[in-house]
Amino acid sequence: MTPIYPPSADLAVEPKPRLDPAALQSEAALDAHDIALETWGERGWAAVARLCGFYRTMGMKGLDCPAEVRSPI
């Protein structure tokens, strides 16, 4: 059965990764934090793209969705 709505996870707010002050002493920890921030941002924009694709499929006008986005329905 095909879902009617986008995944509810796309509407959940994921907290931004926080930098532990102790990480300031470790280049590896800073690198890990940078990676965590980057992947957090990519997940968020991927969710926006999926929602955009969903609403475009539903007929909403005026959207500028990435071409490769597929609606989850």
Sequence and secondary structure as in RCSB ss.txt:
>XXXX:A:sequence
MTPIYPPSADLAVEPKPRLDPAALQSEAALDAHDIALETWGERGWAAVARLCGFYRTMGMKGLDCPAEVRSPI
>XXXX:A:secstr
   SS  GGGGS        GGGGG HHHHHHHHHHHHHHHHHHHHHHHHHHHHHHHTT  S    TT     
